[in-house]
Amino acid sequence: MNDIKAYAVHMGAAKCAVDLGDGSERGEYVNQDYILHKLGRPHRGISLMYCYYPLDKEFPQRVSEACKDMDVSFAWDYPYDDYFTYKGGLIGDREGEPFNYMRDVRRHGQEVVLTLTIDPNVTDDHLIAIAKDLRPFGRMLLRINHEATGNWFSFTKRVGGDYSKLGDFYCRFHNILKEYAPNVKTILCACEINDNSGKLVMEEQFLEAFKTTDVWSIDKYFALHWGWPYDVAERNKGGNTPSETSHSRSKIKDVYDITKRTYKRLTEINGGVEKPMVMSELNADGDVTGPYDQAAMVKEFCDMLKADPDEGWFNAFTMYQFRDRGRLGLEIEDPNYSDCGIEQPLMGVYKDIIHDDFFKPSMTRGEELQFPVKLRWGGSEDAEGIEIPLHFDGNPHFCEVNFDDDSNLMMEINGKWFYKSPKAKTIDLMSAFFEKPLEGAADLTLRIFAPPASGENDLSLEDGLLNSYSTIEKLPDIRVRFEPVEL
């Protein structure tokens, strides 16, 4: 295509950001290329779930493997939490999990949202080592000892019922991160209003943590079967009241109202100073609702967010999760082949949600560019890229971009995103027109951003904790044809 111009473009925050859970005690990690192809766009962040109990003799083995002969009737009956094990810290392995996945997440233009359950009895040297682990990974989020007001995780059992110790531990780790890894923001998931008192659950025990943390979070599943996989959710099975069953279902409006009242109370106890409010695990469990109501409940909640006149109070949610061995995923893991997922009705509904402008990052065009161009990647809510206006005579038969360099890029056209790894030379963009074919002539925009190819920032740079840079020497060759090669 001739006479192509390029402009600067800034990618900023969405009105409500979306993150995605990828792997937990209920499912394995799915690579980012597969997820991108299925959903058509990257997320703000990808949530990874790990545990760190280095004082236990079984660690760093995954506890369900180390204790596979143990008689267990509940997911959290093991000596420590049955997450993948964090092998950094004082163990010192930064080549395996979760670092290999963290790099995969970041090179695909997303932030790492790391959930880490930690033995609160570890000493500061462990926490300092973890903080140093996280320094190269840019503007990541760390959710420490989530669902902290519950009683099921091992870290809650190790404080002997004194939840103020968990609040103190949270503040201790947060302060260490600010000293050794200021690129990391903390998420406190211990927030829920008590309707009877008007205060937060365990407000006194976590008061300083509420004030100290960077982000407030609430986990509110619209429906959940917490007895999975040790029983089957059936109507009234095991008892006639919610306390006697292993599952529950709520009304979406009730969940929405509780979340909003929780945010208002958090702001009140923080002296009127607002912080980002997120829901770090959102879904309806298909074990309880079946696949159709599951999709309908998620849509209802997102529709309420869009219709709320108090826009801006809710910052983001995390869909839990992409592929699940139970029914809490966009896909269910195939029991015959774990690398294969069975798409659920929720997948299509969720895809429509994340492609809605309300949940998409903002794009702001700047001045015309002259090459070479130095691009800055601050993160998925702060990146400087290239925007190329393109005219299409109609729906294309061929649309591709060709490169002669080893750049690492994320590209978007017609609402669909593509990844170019350093080894790739040609990226076929035609799938952007399969679901959204052009019905006539149209003006579209090709956007290009450059997240770090290694998945890590260069800490030798003055601002390397927060930014990475890539130089684009020239525009790629863009080949568009509006008919087959032979007629």
N, C-alpha and C positions, 0 to 999 in steps of 0.2 A: 504494500500500500504506500502511495506516494504522499509527500507533503504532510508527514505526521509531525505533530507538535506534542510536547510533553510538558506537564505542569507539576509543581509540587502539590502534594496532598498530605493532609494530617489526619490520622485515624485517632479518634478520641473515644470517650466512654459512651455507652448506650444509656438510654433512659433507665433501663433495667438490664443488667448484664446476665449472661447465662454461662454457668460452668457445668461440667459433666463428670460424674464419677466413673472411674475406669479401674475396676478391680477392687476387691475387698475380701472379707471372709467368705463371701457368697459367689465370687466369680474371679476369673483370671484377667490379667491385663490384655487389652486388645490394642494392636498397634494403631498409631494415629493416621496412617494412610488409609486403612480400611474405614475408620470412623469418618474421615473426611469425605471419602467417596460415597458413603451411605447418607450422610447428613448435608453435604454440600457447602459447609462453612466451618471454619474453626470456631472454638469457644473462647471466651475470655480466658478461662483456665480449665485445667484438668485436675480432678481430685484423685489423689493416690493415698491409700490407707496403710499405715505401717505401725509397728510397735517396737519399743526399746526397753527390754527388761534384762540388762546385762548382768545383774546380780544373781540371776537364776541359773542353776546348773544346766538346764536344758537349752538355754539361749546360746547361740543365735538360730537354733533349729526352729522351724515353725512348730508351734506347740501341739497342734493336732497330729503332726507326724512324730514328734518326740514322745507323745503320750497316746499313741494310737490304740493301746490296749486298755486305756482308762475308761471306766464306765461313766458315760456322759449322757445327760438327758436334757441339757440346755446348752446353747451355743457358747455361753461364757462360763462354763463349769471347769475349764482347764486352769492350770496354775497361772497362766497369763493369757492375754487376749489373742485370739486365733487370727491375727492379721499376718501379712507377710512381715518378715523381720527386717528392721533397719540395721544394716551392717556397717554403717559409718560410726561416728562417735569414737569412742576409745577402741572399738574393734578395728577401725581404720581401713575398711575396704570401701573405696569410692568408685570401683569399677563395676560392681554388680548392682543389685537392687538397693535402693530405688533410683540410683543415679543414672543408670542406663535409660530408664523410663523418663526421668526428669529431662534428660537431654533430648529424647524423642519428642516430648511435649513442647519444649522451647524451640527446637528447630522448625517446628510446624506452626510457629507464630502464636503460641499460647503460654499462659503463665502456669507455673506449678502451684497447686493448692495441696499442700502436704498435710494430711492428718497423721498425728503421731501420738500414740498413747505411750506414756513413759512412767516407769516406776518412780514415784515421788521421793523415794529414799536415795536416789542417785546423788552424788556429790557434784559440786560446781564444775569439776574438771570434765565430767561427761557432757554437761550442757554447753560448756565452752567449745568442746570438740565438735558437737553437733552444729553450733553456730558457725564455726569455721568451715564445716562441710558445705554450708548453704550459701556462702559468700559469692560464689561464681554464678549463681542462678538467677540473677536479676531481681525483678520486683515480684518476688514470690510471696505467697500467703502460707502461714503455718497455723493449723488448728491444733491446739495442745489439749490433750485429755478431754475430749469432747463428751457431751452428755454427762457433765461432771456432777450433776445433782442426782444422778441415778445411783443404783447399787449393784449393777451387773458387771461393770468392768473391774479388772484386777486392781487398777490403781486406786479405785474407791475403797476396795476391801483392805488395802494396805495402810490406810490412815486410821483404822480402828473406829470408824464412824465419826471422826472429827473432820468434817468437810472444810473447816477453816484452814486446815493444813493444805488442802488442795488449792484453795485460793491463794495461800502464801506461796506455794510452789509455782503457780502460774505467774505470779508477779516476779518471782525470782528468775524464772527462765526468760520472761519478757525483757527484763532489765539486762540480762546477759546478752540477749540478741541485739538490743539497741547499742551495746558497746562493741560487740564483735561482728555483727551482721546487720547493720542498719538498713540494708536493702529488704529485709524480711518484715512483713507486717503480721501481727498476731490476730487470731480469731478466737474469741471466747464463746464456747457453746455451753452455757450454763444459764440461759436466759429464758424465763417464762413467768408470766404474771400469775399470781394467786388470786383468783376472783374473790375469795372470801376476805382477804386482808387488804387487797389493793397493792400489795408489795410483790416483789419478785420471790420466787421460790428460793429459799436459803439466801435471802438478800444480805443479811449481816455477814454470813460466812464468806461471800464472794464480793463484798462491797468494794474493796480496793481493786480487785481484779476487774470489775465492771468499769471502774474509772481508769485503770491502767491500759487495758487492751486497746488495740487499734480498731478492731471490728467486733460488733455484736452479732451473735448468731443464735438461731433457734432451729431445732429439728422438730418438724411437725408432720409426720406422715398422715395423709388423709385417711388411710387405712393401713393396718400393719398386722401381719401374722408373725409375732415374735417367737412363737414356738417352733418355727421352721428350723431345721428339717426333721425335728424329732416327733412331731405329730402332724395331723392333717386338720386344717381349719374346716370345721363343719358347724352348722347352725346349732347352738346350744350344746355342742359337744364339750363334756367336762364340767358343765354347770349351767346355771340359768342366769347368772349375773356376769357383767364384764370382768369382775375380779376373779372369776372362776374359769374363765376361758383363756386361750392363748392368742387371741386376736381381737381387733377392735376396728370400728369405722366411725368417722366423724363427719359432720356437715361442713362443707367448704366455708360457708360464711362464719361458722364458729372458729375455725382455724384462722381465717383471715383476721377476724376481730381480735383474737388472742394475740396474734403476731403484732398487730398495730398497737394494742394497748401495752404490750411488752416494750415496744420501741419508745412509747411516750414515757413510761416509767423509767426506763434506762436514761433517757434524756433528762428527766427530772432529777434523778439522783446524781447525774453528772453535772449538776449546776446549770442546766439548760444548754450545755454544749452537745451538739449532735455528732454522732459517729455513723459510719456506714452500718446498715442493718441488712443481714443476709439470712437466707434459709439454707443451711449447709447440706441438708438431705431432704429432698422433696420427691414425693411420688405417692401413689396409691397402690397398695399391694394387691396384685391380681389373685393371690391366694384367697383374698377376702371378697374382692369386688368382681372377679372375672375380668376378661380382657377389655370388654366394651365400656363398662363403668369406670375402669381404671383410666382409660383415655379421656372420658368425659369429665372426670373430676379434675385432672390436670388442666384441661382446657378451661374449665370453669374458674379455677384459681387465677390463671393468667388473664382471663377476660376481666376479672375483678381488678387486677393490678392496672390494666390499661384504662379502665373506666373510673378509677379513683381520682377525685379532683385534687387530693393531697399528693400530687405527683412529686416524687423525689425522696419520700421517706424510706422507701424500700430499694436497696442498692442492687441486689443480685440473688439468684437462687442456683442451687446445684441439683441437677437431675440425677437421682440415684437409681440405677446406674446404667451403663451402656449394655452390658451383657451379664446376665444373672443366672445362677443355677436354679433359683426359685422363680418367682414371678414379679420381681422388682426391677426388671430391666426393659429397655427398648427391644432387646432380643432376649430370648431364653436360650441358654447353652444347650446344644444338642447332646443328649445323654450318650449318644453313640460316638460322638467325635467332638471333643471339647473346643476345638478351634473353629467350629461352625456354630453360627447363631440362627435362631428361628425368630424372624421379625414378628413383632406384635402390633396390633392396631395402634398402640401408643406411639410407635415410631413415626407414622405418618402425621399424627396430630402434633407431636413434638417438633417435627421438621417444619410444619407450617408455623408454629409458634416462633421458633428461632429465626425464621426468615421474615418475620414481621418487623417493620421499621422500629417499633418500640423496643425490641430486644437486640437490634443490630448496632454495631459501633457507628459513631458519627464519622462522616467524611467531609473535610473542608478543603476546597481547592485553593492553592496559592499562586505564586507567580510562575511565568513560563521558565523552563529550565534549559540550560546549555550544558552539554556533556563535556567531560565526565561529571558525574553527580555523586556526592557523598550522602548516603542515606543513614538515618539514625533509627535504631530500634530501641525505644525505651521500654516498650511492652505493648500488649494488645489494646491498651487504652491510651497509648501515647507513642505513636510511631510516625515518622516522616518518610513518605514514599513518593512514587511517580504515578501520575494520572495521564492517560493517553486517550483523548477523544477519537472515536472511530465511527465512520459512517458505513452502514450496511444497506446495500440495495434491496435486500430481502433476506429471507432465512438462508444461511450459508450451507453449502455442501461440504466445505472444508474450512476449518479455522484452526490455525496452529501458530505457536511462537517457537522460533528457533534461536538457540544461543550458541556462542562459541567460547563460553567461559565456564568457570566452576562456581558460579554464584549459587547461593541458597536463597530461594525466593518463595513467597506466597503471593498468588495472583488471583484477581477476581474480575469476572465479566458476566454481565447479565444475571447477577445475583449468585453465581456459583464460584466457589474458590478452588484453586489448584495449587499443588505443591511442586516445586522444582528443586530436587536435590542437587548437590554439587556435581554429581556424575551425569545427570540428565541433560540432554541437549535439545530435545524436541518435546514440547508439551501440547498434546491435542486438546483443544478447548471445545470440541464439538458437543460434548455432553452438557455444556451450558445451554444448549438449544434443544435438547431432547424433551425436557419437561416444560420449557418455556420457549417454544418456537416463535420466531418473528412472523407476524402476519402481513408484513409489508416493509417498506424502507424504515430504518430506525437509526438513531444516533445512540451509541453505547459508549461506555468508558471501560478501558482496561486499566486496572490499578495493580501496582507492584510494590511489595514491601520486602525487606531483607532482614529477617530474624537471624541470630547467630548460627552459622553452619555447624558448629561443634555443640550447640546447645548451651554453651557457657559464655560468659562475658570475659573480656580481657581485663583483668584487674590491674594491669600495669598502666592503664589509662587513668587520667585524673578523675574522670567520672565513670570509670568502668564498673563500679558497683551497680549503677542504675542504667547504663546505656552501652550499646554496642554499635559499631559502624561498619558499613560496607560501601565500597566505591563501585559504581556502575559506569563503565567506560563509554558505552554507547547503547542505543536502543536495540532490542532484539529484532530480528526479521519476523514480520507478522505476515503470514500467508492466509488470505481469505479468498475463497472461490465460491461463486454462486450457482454453479452447475457441475455435474459430473465431469471428469476428465474426458471421457468419451461418451457421446450421445448415441 
